């Protein structure tokens, strides 16, 4: 199935990453996905992205919309029908503050996007972001600032290694809610320029990853 192409401007994108026990993560993934490991850890996290001028390709920028969006995701690999190992992300939950994104996501792309309220302060590299899902199930809190320092305790050796890892994860799959758990929808994020910088977090929390029924104590930590 060919789906429409959307275009727009990424105003801000934060990748908030955690390292986790591969065995725990493997039990949360549908077939055919396996955890993509980095230094022996599974990598999970939240993609927080602010889009501007979002519209179908070919429409003028003036008709575009703005939205705050979040995706709880897992870095994965799988083997395709040709026997080639592919890399991407499996997205467990999506949230947006855009009614348009919810409607088009479900009806055009087969993507379930739950409603959420975003509170964002973005002051020249200093960011505070709170997300509260409308159903009350997910709360995300992120705060910090752009930095030239890459964290020494990360499972990645350098910012360049991390950038390459996440650049390869531009294809994302999620379950098609209306079709049950046995079908997946895919979407690809393409950017003409891929540039990554470090972000020093003072707060990085998500109740999705703090749920001990999903991630037992000691199985996940902020990276």
N, C-alpha and C positions, 0 to 999 in steps of 0.2 A: 504494500500500500504506500503510495507517495503522499506525503503530507506537505502542507504549505511551508514556505520559508518565511520566517519572521526576521526583520532587521531592526536595529536600534543601537543606542549608545549605552555602554556600561559606564555609569557614573562612578560606581564603587563596587568592589567585590572583595569580600573577606573569606578566606578559607581557614576555618577554625578546626584544628586537627587533634585527634586523640590516637594513641596507640593502644591496642587491645589484644587480648588472648585470641589467637587464630581459631582455636577450638570453639570458643564461645561465639565468635563471629560466624564461623562456618554453619552453626546450627540456625542462624538467623537468615541465611541466604537461600533463595529458591534455586532449583536447577536452572541452568547448568553452571552457576557461578561458584567460584572458589575465592577465598580471601587472597588478595595480592599482597605479598609480604614485603616488608622493608626491615632489614636487620632482624628478622625473625618475628616481627610484630605485624598484625593486621592493622590497617589504617582506616579509621572512620572519622567522620567529622560533619561540619555544617558549612554549606556554601551559602553565604549571605550576599545577595546581589541586588543592587539598585539599577533599574533600567529606565532609560529615558527615550522618548521618540519611538517607542515600540509599536511596530505596525507590519502588516504584510508587505513583502518585498514588492516595490513598484509604486506604492502609495507615497505621497509627499510627506516630508517630515512633520509638517504642520498638523497632520491627522494622527500623529503618534501619541501614545499614552505613557505615563510614568507609573512605576510600581516598585514596591519593596517585596522581595521574595526570599525564601529560605528553603533549603533542601538538606535533610538528614541523609547522609550517604555513606556507602561502603566502597572502598577501592577493591575491585574484583578483576579476576581473569577468567577466561573460559576458552574452550576449544571449539572452533566452528566446524561446519560440516566438511570443510576441506582439510581438517586436521591442523589448522593454524591457531596458535594461541593468541587471543585478543585481550586487550586491556580496556577498562572503562570503570564506571561506577554503577552500583545498584542503589537506587534511591528509595528509601523506606517511607519517607513522609515529605510532602511538599506543603509549604504555606505561602500565602500571598495576601496583600491588602487590596488587591485589584479584583473587583467583581468581573471585569472583562476577562482577566486571565483565568478565573475560575470557570467561566462559561465556555470560553474557547478551548481551554485545556481539556475539559471533559468531552466536549462535542466534536472537536476537530482533531486533537492530538491523542485522545485516549488517556489523558493524564489527570489524576485526581489531585487537585490542589485545594487544601483546606483553608478556610478564612482565618486570618490572624490580624491582630493590631500591632503595628510596629511603632515604637517611639525611638527616634534617631536624632542624635546630636553629632554633627560632623563639622569639626572646626579645624580646618587646615592640617589634617593628619592626625588629629585627636578625635577618637570616635567612641561614643557610648550608644549602644543599641540594646533595646529590650523588645522581645517578642512574646506575645501572649496569644495562644490559639483561642479561637472563639469557643471551642468545646472544652477549654480548660485543661486539656491533657498535656500540653507542651508549653514550657516557659524557657526562653533563651535569654541569657544576659551576657553581653560581651562589652568590654571596655579596654582601651589601650591607645597606643600611638605608634605612628610609623617610626621605624628604627633602622639604624645601620648595623645593628648587632644581631647575629644569628644565635639562637639559644644553644648553649653548650651541651645541654642534656637531651637534645633532640635525637631521635633515632636516625635522622638524616645527617650526613656528614657535612653538608653545606647547603646554602640557599640554592645554588645551582642544581644540586641533586634533587632537592625538594621541588624546584620548578619543573624539572624534567619529568618527575614522577606524576605531577598533577596535570601537566600538559598532555600526557598520554591518556588522561582520564576524561577526555572531552565528550565521550559518548556515554549517555546515561540511560539506564533501563529501569522501569518500574512496573509493578503489576497493574494490569487493566482491571479496574474494580468491577466494571459491569460484566466482564467476561470470566470472573473467578480468578483463582490463583494460578491457573495453568497457562495464561497468556501474558505476554509482556509488550509494553510500548517502549520505543526507543526515540531519543532525541539527541541531536549533536549541537554543541556550542562551538562555533567557528569564529576566530578573531584574526584580523589581518596582522596584528602585532601581539606577541605574547611577552609581557614584561612582568616580573614578580619582584616584590620587595618584602622585607621582614616587617613584622608587626609585633610590638612588645605588649602582651596582654596583661592587664591587671585583674581582669575578671574574664573567665571563660567557662560558662556553665550551660548545660541543657538538661532539663528533667528527663528527656528521652534517654540520654546516656547514663543518667544517675539512677534509673529504675533498676533496682537489684534483681527483679524478676527477669530482666532482660540481660543485664550485665552484673553478675555476682560481684561482691566486694573483692577488690584486688585485681579484677580482670581488665580494667580500663583506667588510663590516666592521661591527663592533658599532655600533649607533645609540644 
